[in-house]
């Protein structure tokens, strides 16, 4: 009886304690299946070569932009110099080609005008030569008429001399009349010779006029050919412009190659993209690395979060934005405050290497766990004591 009386208060205290514990823990979900997470930046070489220096050590904190690995830059420096020289040559060629376009366009306009003037002059010379031929022909006909007239006069004068010679023998005419007739006949024969000389001169003038016409025709044909050549200037300009465009495109290609060579020279110095701690360093001086080869990992400790794998039965009232606390074993159970950021879209098992296949027939129901991301409030870890992978015990307040 006495024992029963003593058990009643103990039982009452126990029930009150259980009630208080249930009241205090209601609306809370906790798990010890959680760990600290952070971004892990894999540092890799963007160019290949021989490692010249590694100025950092494992677990060393570095600032953003700090040199992590130095690859021998001499090959890249030579590539930059070569690309710069090729670009200078291509730019000079492009400039010359562009100048040639301007010169050709200006010269083509001048050549067309000059050719048109030459055609006009040659046509005028041809017309003038044709008029000269007509005049020479007229002069020739006139000279021939003069010869015929002179010959007729000479024949008449010769007949008069013959007639007067008979009369002189009969003393029917005076010696003076006979001498006059002889002089006239000789004068007429001289006139015939002079007229024939005029015919020869007229024929020579005709031949000269015909030669001038031939020369004028040749000059006109040459002027027409020059004009036709000058009129092809637009096509020639198009060809020269195409060559200038090709030269400029080649120069642009070499500019890109120079820019790439300069980038490769910059990539020879591998720099830290963010502030963080060096981990898993594998690069060593003298090592030959290839593009894309991992050299080390860089962990930025400024952004830390917790991934808690809650049971599926704990997610009924859990929502993003709810308050949470996180205890970390590595630093003596120190408590950090945070907020639920998001709930994963699938369970942990679905992301495993061999996800379960329940259709095989040997299905056994197992309570699944779902990753929940918890962001820690900023400013709680100024010493940067939290490390990715540390175990944690988060508690989410669902009410």
Secondary structure as UniProt FT lines:
FT   HELIX           2..25
FT   TURN            26..27
FT   STRAND          28..44
FT   STRAND          49..53
FT   TURN            58..59
FT   STRAND          61..62
FT   TURN            64..65
FT   STRAND          67..71
FT   HELIX           74..169
FT   TURN            170..171
FT   HELIX           175..231
FT   HELIX           233..267
FT   STRAND          269..271
FT   STRAND          276..279
FT   TURN            285..286
FT   STRAND          288..289
FT   TURN            291..292
FT   STRAND          294..311
FT   HELIX           312..314
FT   TURN            320..321
FT   STRAND          323..328
FT   HELIX           329..331
FT   TURN            332..333
FT   STRAND          334..347
FT   HELIX           349..351
FT   TURN            353..354
FT   HELIX           358..360
FT   STRAND          369..376
FT   TURN            378..379
FT   TURN            382..383
FT   TURN            388..389
FT   STRAND          391..397
//
